[in-house]
Amino acid sequence: MKQLLVLDIETVPQYSSFTQLSPSWQNLWCDKISKIMPDSLSPAESYPEKASIMAEFGKIICISTGIFYEDKGKRLCFKVKSISGDDEKELLKQIVELINTYTRLHKGFQFAGHNVKEFDIPYICRRLVVNNMQLPEHLQLSGKKPWEIQMMDTLQLWKFGDYKHYTSLKLLAACLGIDTPKDDMDGSMVRQVYYEQKDLPRIVEYCQKDVITVAQILLKLQGMDTIPKENIFIA
């Protein structure tokens, strides 16, 4: 477990509304969603709903990470740290530095998260390229075979080979009897909290709670005891 870097990102559309896009980008958005959104939903309506999950139209505003470690009493602990801000390039620079450091310290280093293999890591890679930044060695995934990409993904672990199955983090935690905080927001509210309420710390707290939940699920799936609250620390 001490080889894992548990990770979760929060994303928003690059602009607060569809009307702020240039005409060419509005056309690109219409083309992107034409095959996946119902005709009853206009491009202006679909943009705030879906742009954040598409790396071409969204941006990262928070990356929360967590690591397992043992304290002096050999108790398993978990420490969470977040990188957040409006400047995505600076945020990405810091996460690359963290990944490079962790790669040097841990030979068997792996990312961990819920749907990290199909969302968080590809999203980070795409935004690095968009921002004209070099991918660290551990994120150079192009050309690698699926089994060569080592990530501890709780969604994939829970699928048990069923490629059609999707389970949300909240549902999986409930199934495994893991207590999760009663949040006053969910992922669909991140755009509103960021652009309208301008409350980034609230989003960071929400992201950190997801990282802690993933950590507890990982332990459960390994047949281990979860970590008590007093052994979880926010840096």
C-alpha positions, -999 to +999 in steps of 0.1 A: +000+000+000+029+023+006+038+022-031+005+039-040-003+075-048-041+078-044-053+105-067-085+124-075-091+154-097-119+180-099-126+197-133-147+225-146-155+239-181-128+263-193-155+290-195-185+296-173-210+295-202-213+284-238-216+320-250-181+328-239-167+303-264-155+318-297-177+309-327-151+283-339-151+266-305-189+267-303-189+248-336-164+223-322-185+218-292-216+212-313-197+187-334-184+169-303-217+164-286-239+159-317-238+121-313-240+118-276-266+143-264-303+142-270-317+167-296-339+182-269-308+196-252-293+226-268-255+231-270-257+260-245-275+237-221-252+208-225-220+228-222-222+235-184-232+199-178-206+180-199-177+203-208-159+196-175-155+159-182-140+164-217-103+174-215-106+194-248-132+217-232-124+215-195-096+223-171-083+209-138-088+231-107-079+206-080-058+175-076-059+158-042-034+130-035-030+106-006-002+083+006-002+054+031+026+053+057+034+038+091+040+060+121+066+054+148+042+030+165+038+010+132+002+021+128-010+025+092-017+061+085-029+081+055-019+117+046-038+138+021-024+168+003-041+190-024-030+212-052-056+237-064-060+270-081-072+289-112-038+286-130-040+251-144-004+252-158+010+259-123-011+232-108+001+207-135+037+217-129+033+208-092+017+175-098+045+165-123+071+174-097+053+153-071+051+123-096+088+126-104+097+127-067+074+097-059+089+077-088+124+082-074+114+072-039+093+042-048+104+017-074+070+000-075+050+032-076+015+031-089-014+055-092-046+046-074-081+059-075-117+053-086-119+052-124-084+067-124-074+046-153-101+059-177-106+094-164-081+111-140-048+100-155-059+104-192-073+138-183-041+149-167-021+137-197-043+155-222-041+188-202-003+185-200-002+183-238-026+211-242-005+233-219+026+224-239+042+206-210+063+174-211+047+142-197+068+127-169+081+092-176+054+076-155+027+092-176+042+082-210+015+056-216+012+057-254+021+024-270+020+004-238-001-027-236-030-026-211-013-049-187+018-028-187-001+002-173+000-005-136-027+014-117-048+003-087-083+013-098-111+006-074-137+007-102-117-019-122-111-041-091-148-041-084-157-050-120-140-084-116-137-086-154-172-073-162-165-045-187-201-033-188-203-026-151-201+008-136-204+016-098-200+050-084-176+057-055-204+065-032-223+033-040-192+011-036-184+027-003-219+020+009-217-016-003-185-022+017-198-005+048-175+025+047-188+056+063-186+087+040-192+123+051-227+136+044-215+162+018-235+192+009-223+189-027-216+163-054-196+162-086-224+178-107-222+209-085-185+216-089-189+240-119-215+261-100-195+262-068-164+273-088-179+299-112-209+312-093-200+308-056-163+311-062-157+287-033-126+267-043-118+256-007-152+238-006-143+219-038-109+210-024-125+196+008-149+176-014-120+162-035-100+152-004-130+133+010-131+112-022-094+104-018-099+092+017-129+071+007-108+055-021-081+047+004-105+030+027-120+010-002-085-001-012-079-015+022-113-033+023-106-049-011-073-061+002-090-077+033-075-051+056-090-030+083-099+006+074-079+035+090-095+052+119-101+089+116-074+098+141-048+083+117-059+104+087-041+137+083-047+166+059-014+184+049 
